[in-house]
Amino acid sequence: MIKCVVWDIDNTLLTGVYLESGDQLPEPDPELLAVVRELAGRGILNALASRNPPAAARYVAKVTGADFAAEECGWGSKAEAITRIAAELSLAPDAIAFVDDDMLERAEVAAALPDVLVLTPEDAVEAPGWPAFSPAVITDEARRRGELYARRRQRQAEAAAFGGSRDEFLRHVGTRISIALATEADLPRLHELSVRTHQLNSGGEEVTESELAGYLEAAGVAVYTVRLADNFGDDGLVGTAILTGNEAGGDAVGLVSGAFGVYQVPLVMMSCRALGRGALDALLAWLCRAAAAAGATELQIPCLVTERNVPMRLALAAAGLRAEPGSIGPDGRAIFARSLTGALPRLADWVTVP
Amino acid sequence: MLADLTGRPEVAHIGPDTVLFGEGVGLDSLAGTMLLRQIERRYGVDVAAEDLNLDALETLGTLASFITKRV
């Protein structure tokens, strides 16, 4: 699934060369502009990589009216630019497509980054018809993704200029986190999270809408959603967790009942866009508190141990959860646990809970 | 490194027993991930691969001793 298309500017998005056009700056290519808009509407990000001064990117943004999630304008290689874009957007190379009219540029990128989908402008015109560019369901969060990434860059610029702690910054920008019980209307977005998230995902597998609906209906199982917003914009539903206690009984949607007093979180998922904004910390703190309020004495969170979800393990450690090193099961998961007696993690005052 | 990642210059002067997560330094998953990456780049030590619980990140002292044992 392609999550971001990186566009070259000269003779690709623009019908001409930016620096060679004097007063008559080139117009955008109408066919490619239509592709940019169509993909944005599907939740696919657009980015720019060009050997041009930054003013070229500003010109393209202005003249197309499109949001660009990242802009690498400089004099290095396209492969380097794409690598930086991937890092900035937390995307793997196989989620990126690159469009350039120049055969040598395409060859350079294809050699350096074999997982990137390299396209000619003619290919790009056809691409909206391809499966890799066609998500099955388009959620509200997807439709607004381009806009949300533009706001994210503004937030990051302000964070870089801010002179206090992370929590002071979150308060300064009006962060609002709300945790609520999930409803049926949330199912498409929850399913999308299971497909898209890897770094902040304890399970690492796709969960279908009907499995999620099963969790919603099962007795003794609570599905929570996390919504995130601040003065820069509303990111909508960014994360979810399933909490189950010993009342769940043996086989509710395939969950095994834990020992008495032990609550389990079979799944936690969050969009990596929410990293650094306190949403996962709030969710984990809430899970501890909700389980404790229900009478549990221990909370367990099985978590897949992979290279990609180190950020999830960091959040678990910060919330006071620990795993026995030998406890990695055949499914690759370690059971992270913490006692719920004693002091529980704090909830910041900008977090609303059920 | 910590002072840069948290944007708080006073963090450059913390003692070895200051807790990294929570009130002291306030390391979160974002800053933590970047810290681990920088440690790997600078010292060649992949903390996450070897330490399931990331206990090495408990305090500055535990982190320093984890790294020096493996450098």
Interface residues (C-beta under 8 A of the other chain):
Chain A: A159 A160 F162 G163 G164 S165 R166 D167 L200 L275 G276 G278 L280 D281 V305 E307 V310 P311 M312 R313 L314 A315 A317 A318 R322 A323 P325 I328 A334 F336
Chain B: T6 G7 R8 F21 G22 G26 L27 D28 S29 L30 A31 G32 T33 L36 A48 A49 L52 N53 L54 D55 L57
